[in-house]
Amino acid sequence: MPRLVFSSEKAGCGATIELDNGDTCLISVAQAGVLVRSYKKGFLSGVLGSFFGPILYNEKNVYRAAKTAAALDLKHAQVASFKFQNPVLTAFASAVWHCSSAAEVAITLNEAADHAT
């Protein structure tokens, strides 16, 4: 079962979700777009992973990121425990929550982006 490790909408807008296989996905939503990174657990990788982990999804066009969020929202059920104000963060976090690995996250998000354009 995935686990919400951290979320904030006050100091930045994002969430960190640990997946079933131990991969951790960092979702960052900003006015500059949406970025999703992955990293494995561990002190050094946890500290540096948010800066140097592999990029699973990166969209700098806010309009395209919003269209991707709408496509994800239609495809994935919203997780009841998420109480996010930001609908883009909710859509991306719910999609990540339903994945079992970082590879599946990358495929899910990028396929939704392809279908949204």
N, C-alpha and C positions, 0 to 999 in steps of 0.2 A: 504494500500500500504506500503510495507516495506520501511525502510529509512536507508541509509548509514550514521552512526553516526560518524565514524572515520575510517581512513585508513592511513597506512604508509608503505613504502617500504624502508625508509632510517633508521629510528630508529626501527629496528625489521621489520618483514614482517607480516602484519596482517590487519584485518578489523573488525569493530564492526557494526553489523546490527541489527536494531530494527524491530521486526516482527509485524504483524498485531495485535496480541493479547497482545502486550506490552512486551513480552519476548525479551531479548537482547542476541545476540549470538556473542561471541568473537572468531574469527578465528586467529590462530597463526601458521604461517608456518616458519620452521627453518630447519637447517641442521640436527637437531635431530628428525625431523618428523613433524607431523601436530596434533594440539590440538584444539578442539572446545568445548567451555564452554558456559553455559547459565546462565543468572541471570535476576531478575526482576528489574524494574526501582526503583530508590530511592537513596538517598545519600549514606547511609551505605552499602546497597547491591551493589550499583554501584562501590563503592571504593573497597569493599572486594569481590564482585562477580567475578572479574577477577581472583582471587586467590582461592576462596572457592566455586564458583558456581558448579553445577553438570556438570560432564564431559559428553558430548554428543558423542564425537569421540576422540580417542587417538591412533595414530599410530606412533610408534617410528622407524619402519623400513621404511626408505626413499623410497626404491623400491616399497613397497606395497602402500605407500601413493601416489606415482606417478601413479601407476596403478589404484588406486581408483579415482584420479583426472581425468585420461583419461576416465574412465567409466562415471563419472559425466558429463564430457564435452560432451560426446555423447548423454546423456539423457536430459540435460537441456540447453536451449538456453542461450547464453551469454548475460548478461545485458549490453546494449549499453552504459550506463553511467559509467561503470567500465573501467578505463584506467590503469589497473595494468600491470606491466612489467612481473610479475611472473605468469606463466600459471597455476601453482598449486593453487595459491591464487585466480586467476580468476575462476577456475573451482569450488572450494569449496564455494566461495562467491556467485557465480551464483546459485548453488544448494540451499544454505541457503536462498537466495532471493526468490526463488520459493516456499518456505515452509511458512505455516501460524502459526506454533507453534514450540517450542523447541522439543516437542515429535516427531513431523513430521521430524524435522531436524535430530534427532538421528536415526530414522528409515531410512530415505533417505540415509544418509551417510554410515551407517552400512550395508545396503542392497547392496549399490554400492561396498563396500569393500568386501563383501561376493562373489559377482559376478565377481570381478576383480581377485580373487585368483584362 
